Amino acid sequence: MQSSSSINELADALATAQPKIGVAIKNAVNPHLKNKYADLGAVWDACSEALKSCHLSVIQMPQPSDDGKLHLETILMHRSGQWISGTAVVPIAKQDAQGYGATLTYARRYGLAALLGITQDDDDGERACASKAQEDALEWVAKIEDASNQDELKSVFTAAYSSSTDKQFRTTVTVAKDKRKKELSDGSANT
């Protein structure tokens, strides 16, 4: 890990952001293993609002290398100019553009999750089952995503939030609510 000479403001902002960061919801299927996992978009969905509200941003850049591996630097920055970074080194299974792109996406997903402490249910299909709270959260997320207006969204979210005291459950449904609220207010919702 590397950092700017001081990270006090960044550390304070990250401490404020992390409780707001949700879980990365499984939204994709691995075609080989047939398991569900949280893709890069789901990891970003879990953290983007929390980062924005705390004046944090992330840059992920591949670095030059001669070893046939992808070197991806992930940098967390604060508006003060303070930053921390880490580099993930990932083997590239197939040495062509598609292999590089797939490895880059994989490294970005895991680099972002590791940097911010985002929990995922993606361990390449090794987990046997999700907890009851996670299963319930996914059901509520589907209902939240189906809300066709702000009043319906408020009603569904209130019911969801009060149905469990599990912190991860509440974070997940709150992230889904915030995303749907933005979609409805932007007019980008599919109604």
C-alpha positions in Angstrom: 0.0 0.0 0.0 1.1 3.5 -0.7 -0.4 6.8 0.4 -0.1 10.5 0.5 2.1 11.9 3.3 -1.0 12.5 5.4 -4.3 10.6 5.3 -6.2 12.0 8.3 -9.0 13.6 6.2 -9.3 10.6 4.0 -9.4 8.2 7.0 -12.2 10.3 8.5 -14.2 10.3 5.3 -13.7 6.5 4.8 -14.8 5.9 8.4 -18.0 7.9 7.6 -18.5 6.1 4.2 -18.0 2.5 5.2 -21.2 2.1 7.3 -23.2 3.4 4.3 -21.6 0.9 1.9 -23.9 -1.9 1.1 -23.3 -5.5 0.1 -22.6 -6.3 -3.5 -25.8 -8.1 -4.7 -25.4 -11.3 -6.7 -26.7 -10.2 -10.1 -24.8 -12.3 -12.7 -24.2 -16.0 -13.5 -20.9 -17.6 -14.1 -21.5 -19.6 -17.4 -18.9 -22.2 -16.4 -19.8 -22.9 -12.8 -23.5 -21.8 -13.1 -23.2 -19.9 -9.8 -24.5 -16.4 -9.1 -22.0 -13.6 -8.3 -21.8 -9.9 -7.8 -20.4 -8.3 -11.0 -18.3 -5.1 -11.2 -21.5 -3.0 -11.6 -23.0 -4.5 -8.4 -19.8 -3.7 -6.5 -20.0 -0.1 -7.7 -23.7 0.1 -6.8 -22.8 -1.0 -3.3 -20.4 1.9 -2.8 -21.0 4.8 -5.2 -23.5 6.8 -3.2 -21.5 6.4 0.0 -18.3 7.5 -1.7 -20.0 10.5 -3.3 -21.6 11.6 0.0 -18.2 11.6 1.7 -16.2 13.3 -1.1 -14.3 10.2 -2.0 -13.5 8.9 -5.5 -11.7 5.8 -7.0 -9.4 5.4 -9.9 -8.3 2.0 -11.2 -5.5 1.9 -13.7 -3.6 -1.0 -15.2 0.2 -0.6 -14.8 2.9 -1.6 -17.4 4.4 -5.0 -16.8 6.6 -7.5 -18.6 5.5 -10.6 -16.6 2.3 -11.6 -18.5 0.2 -10.6 -15.5 -2.2 -7.8 -15.0 -1.0 -5.2 -12.5 -4.0 -3.0 -11.4 -3.5 0.0 -9.2 -6.7 1.0 -7.3 -6.5 4.5 -5.8 -8.9 6.0 -3.2 -8.8 9.8 -3.2 -10.4 12.4 -1.0 -11.3 15.9 -2.1 -8.5 17.2 0.1 -6.0 15.6 -2.2 -5.1 12.8 0.2 -5.0 9.3 -1.2 -4.2 5.6 -0.6 -3.5 3.0 -3.2 -2.8 -0.7 -3.6 -1.8 -2.9 -6.6 -3.3 -6.3 -7.4 -1.3 -8.7 -9.6 -3.5 -11.2 -11.4 -2.5 -13.9 -13.9 -4.0 -13.5 -17.3 -5.5 -16.9 -18.3 -5.7 -16.2 -22.0 -3.1 -13.9 -23.6 -5.3 -12.0 -26.0 -7.5 -8.9 -25.8 -10.5 -10.8 -24.5 -8.4 -12.5 -21.8 -6.9 -9.2 -20.8 -10.3 -7.5 -20.6 -11.9 -10.3 -18.5 -8.9 -10.2 -16.2 -9.1 -6.5 -15.9 -12.8 -6.6 -15.0 -12.1 -9.3 -12.4 -9.2 -7.4 -10.9 -11.3 -4.2 -10.8 -14.1 -5.9 -9.0 -11.9 -7.5 -6.3 -9.6 -4.5 -6.0 -12.5 -2.2 -5.3 -14.2 -4.6 -2.9 -10.9 -5.1 -1.0 -10.1 -1.4 -0.8 -13.5 -0.4 0.6 -14.3 -3.5 2.6 -17.3 -4.4 0.4 -18.7 -7.8 1.3 -19.7 -10.1 -1.6 -21.2 -13.5 -1.9 -18.9 -14.3 -4.7 -16.4 -16.9 -3.9 -16.6 -18.6 -7.2 -19.4 -20.9 -6.2 -17.9 -22.4 -3.1 -20.6 -21.2 -0.7 -23.4 -23.6 -0.2 -26.1 -21.1 0.7 -26.8 -17.5 1.7 -28.1 -16.5 5.1 -31.8 -16.0 5.7 -31.3 -12.2 6.0 -29.5 -12.1 2.6 -32.2 -14.2 0.9 -34.9 -11.9 2.4 -32.9 -8.8 1.3 -32.8 -10.0 -2.3 -36.6 -10.5 -2.2 -37.1 -7.0 -0.9 -34.6 -5.6 -3.4 -36.7 -7.0 -6.2 -39.8 -5.4 -4.8 -38.0 -2.1 -4.4 -36.8 -2.3 -8.0 -40.4 -2.8 -9.2 -41.7 0.3 -7.4 -43.3 2.5 -10.1 -43.4 5.8 -8.2 -41.9 7.5 -5.1 -44.9 6.8 -2.9 -44.8 3.1 -3.7 -41.1 3.1 -3.2 -41.4 4.7 0.2 -44.1 2.2 1.2 -42.1 -0.9 0.1 -38.9 0.4 1.6 -40.5 1.2 5.0 -42.0 -2.4 5.1 -38.6 -3.9 4.1 -36.5 -1.8 6.6 -38.8 -2.6 9.5 -38.9 -6.4 8.7 -35.3 -7.0 9.9 -32.8 -5.5 12.3 -29.9 -7.2 10.5 -27.4 -4.4 9.7 -26.3 -6.0 6.3 -30.0 -6.5 5.3 -30.8 -2.9 6.1 -27.8 -1.6 4.2 -28.7 -3.7 1.2 -32.3 -2.5 1.1 -31.2 1.1 1.7 -28.8 1.0 -1.2 -31.5 -0.5 -3.5 -34.0 2.2 -2.3 -31.5 5.0 -3.0 -30.7 3.7 -6.4 -34.4 3.3 -7.3 -35.3 6.7 -5.9 -32.6 8.3 -8.2 -33.9 6.3 -11.2 -37.5 7.6 -10.5 -36.4 11.2 -10.0 -34.2 11.1 -13.1 -37.0 9.7 -15.2 -34.8 6.8 -16.2 -36.9 4.2 -14.5 -38.6 1.5 -16.6 -42.3 1.8 -15.6 
